[in-house]
Amino acid sequence: HRTDVGLVQLSFGVLWFVFLVQWADQKLSIKQIVAVGMLLRLVYLVAVPELSDDVFRYLWDGKLTLQGVSPYAELPSQFLQNANHESLKALYPRLNSPNYYSIYPPVSQLVFAGSVWVGGGDLEHSIIALRVFSLIAELGSIFVIIQLLSHWRIPSRNVMLYALNPLVIVEFVGNLHTEVFMVFLLLLSVWLLAKQWSTISAFVFGMAVGAKLLPLMFLPFYIKRLGWGKSIVYGLVVFIAATLFFVPFYTPLLLGNFQDSLRLYFASFEFNASFYYLIREVGFWVKGYNIIGQTAVWLPRIV
């Protein structure tokens, strides 16, 4: 359990030690690295995540989408007051954010809906379906990394840094975090750009944004590679692609509700918040109290 901090840290420590031994040993071939990496991921196939409960919100959103309801339209707590759905009632107590609008972008929402559909609405079957999708994305990421390393004339053995990375395996396949789809789509976009297919690359980049908003931070780096003119065109295609995926989930409240959820990252979710911790300490030093009320206004705009 994630509350067993010492045990979790010890487990990760052992995993990283084994990884570093294999990295130094240099005996595994590329095929062996890929095979072992996927085998370690398959260990999780029928497991319910222990270190994260986000998966229950994924499946909640997926169930709403299949019912023709935008997951951005209502709070889970409000939805249950206005509708009678036994499967959702059973899932509701396991949500970690019943009073927040969904923060997950549309490509992730489509994956959630697909998982619930493949799983027939059953919780455990839907988790297995989502994990199968994650395994496919991981295999795709590993394959694309090998292609990129070859293209850039970097030793292909470096794929081990991803394929056998304990943190990647545990967080992406074990805990089913949606960055697994973002990483695959972002890598695929970079590979397409390396192959001079810039328009398709930009569209796939937009899909990556539709899985998780983080890739937007990388767009300024494209100016150095493409120049200002091509970068602006590339960015427009990214914007159009990302917007198109939002269309099926459109509701007049979509933008406002999504922004409210995004603001939570800067106002409430303090874990791993390195800059926030620094700002908070300065606030205590200068003002004598927690200044998160002010930072929640201007910090997201800067980011």
Secondary structure, DSSP 8 states (H G I E B T S, - for coil): -TT-HHHHHHHHHHHHHHHHHHHHH----HHHHHHHHHHHHHTTTT---SS--HHHHHHHHHHHHHTT--TTTS-HHHHHHH---HHHHHHGGG-S-TTS-----HHHHHHHHHHHHHTTT-HHHHHHHHHHHHHHHHHHHHHHHHHHHHHTT--GGGGHHHHT-HHHIIIIIIS--THHHHHHHHHHHHHHHHTT-HHHHHHHHHHHHHH-SGGGGGGGGHHHHHHHHHHHHHHHHHHHHHHHHHGGG--TTHHHHHHHHHHHHHHT--TT-HHHHHHHHHHHHHTSS--HHHHHHHHHHH-
